[in-house]
Amino acid sequence: MTQIDTSKVSRWDQHGREHVVRVRRTGVQRTIRCDTCGWRRGAQFLPWLKAEEHLAEAHQATVDPTSAA
């Protein structure tokens, strides 16, 4: 049986808009997909880091909602 897990990386841009990249795991495969622009990519290693890089480069979204103020 195939196991599917999904998580997300959220960041806000300087205008206060939230941008989300979802990381989906199916077995050993990981796919990352941006909810904002539809960008997607396979990522075997460090998918969350690649998601953060996409958010910073494509959307200038760098404010982490989970970090302490």
C-alpha positions as a Markdown table, in Angstrom:
| # | Residue | x | y | z |
|---|---|---|---|---|
| 1 | Met | 0.0 | 0.0 | 0.0 |
| 2 | Thr | 1.3 | 3.5 | -0.9 |
| 3 | Gln | 1.6 | 6.1 | 1.8 |
| 4 | Ile | 0.9 | 9.7 | 1.0 |
| 5 | Asp | 2.0 | 12.6 | 3.2 |
| 6 | Thr | 1.6 | 16.3 | 2.6 |
| 7 | Ser | 3.1 | 19.3 | 4.3 |
| 8 | Lys | 3.5 | 22.9 | 3.4 |
| 9 | Val | 5.9 | 25.8 | 3.6 |
| 10 | Ser | 4.3 | 29.2 | 4.1 |
| 11 | Arg | 5.9 | 32.6 | 3.8 |
| 12 | Trp | 4.6 | 36.2 | 3.5 |
| 13 | Asp | 5.8 | 38.8 | 1.1 |
| 14 | Gln | 6.3 | 42.5 | 1.9 |
| 15 | His | 2.7 | 43.3 | 1.0 |
| 16 | Gly | 1.3 | 40.8 | 3.6 |
| 17 | Arg | 0.2 | 38.2 | 1.1 |
| 18 | Glu | 0.7 | 34.5 | 2.0 |
| 19 | His | 2.4 | 32.2 | -0.4 |
| 20 | Val | 2.3 | 28.4 | 0.1 |
| 21 | Val | 4.4 | 25.6 | -1.4 |
| 22 | Arg | 3.1 | 22.1 | -0.7 |
| 23 | Val | 5.4 | 19.1 | -0.3 |
| 24 | Arg | 3.8 | 15.8 | -1.2 |
| 25 | Arg | 5.4 | 12.5 | -0.4 |
| 26 | Thr | 4.4 | 9.3 | -2.1 |
| 27 | Gly | 6.7 | 6.5 | -1.0 |
| 28 | Val | 10.2 | 7.8 | -1.7 |
| 29 | Gln | 9.0 | 10.4 | -4.3 |
| 30 | Arg | 8.6 | 14.0 | -3.2 |
| 31 | Thr | 6.9 | 16.7 | -5.3 |
| 32 | Ile | 6.8 | 20.3 | -4.5 |
| 33 | Arg | 4.0 | 22.6 | -5.9 |
| 34 | Cys | 3.4 | 26.3 | -5.5 |
| 35 | Asp | -0.2 | 27.3 | -4.8 |
| 36 | Thr | 0.4 | 30.8 | -6.0 |
| 37 | Cys | 1.9 | 30.3 | -9.5 |
| 38 | Gly | 1.5 | 26.5 | -10.2 |
| 39 | Trp | 5.2 | 25.9 | -10.3 |
| 40 | Arg | 6.1 | 22.3 | -9.5 |
| 41 | Arg | 9.2 | 20.2 | -9.3 |
| 42 | Gly | 10.3 | 16.8 | -8.1 |
| 43 | Ala | 12.7 | 16.9 | -5.2 |
| 44 | Gln | 14.3 | 13.8 | -3.7 |
| 45 | Phe | 16.5 | 15.7 | -1.3 |
| 46 | Leu | 15.7 | 18.8 | 0.9 |
| 47 | Pro | 12.3 | 19.6 | -0.6 |
| 48 | Trp | 11.5 | 22.1 | 2.1 |
| 49 | Leu | 14.7 | 24.1 | 1.4 |
| 50 | Lys | 13.8 | 24.1 | -2.4 |
| 51 | Ala | 10.3 | 25.3 | -1.5 |
| 52 | Glu | 11.8 | 28.2 | 0.6 |
| 53 | Glu | 14.1 | 29.1 | -2.2 |
| 54 | His | 11.2 | 29.2 | -4.7 |
| 55 | Leu | 9.2 | 31.5 | -2.4 |
| 56 | Ala | 12.1 | 33.9 | -1.9 |
| 57 | Glu | 13.1 | 34.0 | -5.6 |
| 58 | Ala | 9.8 | 34.0 | -7.4 |
| 59 | His | 7.6 | 35.8 | -4.9 |
| 60 | Gln | 10.0 | 37.7 | -2.6 |
| 61 | Ala | 8.1 | 35.9 | 0.2 |
| 62 | Thr | 10.6 | 35.6 | 3.1 |
| 63 | Val | 8.7 | 36.3 | 6.3 |
| 64 | Asp | 8.3 | 33.0 | 8.2 |
| 65 | Pro | 5.0 | 32.9 | 10.2 |
| 66 | Thr | 6.4 | 30.3 | 12.6 |
| 67 | Ser | 9.5 | 32.4 | 13.7 |
| 68 | Ala | 9.4 | 34.3 | 16.9 |
| 69 | Ala | 8.9 | 38.1 | 16.6 |
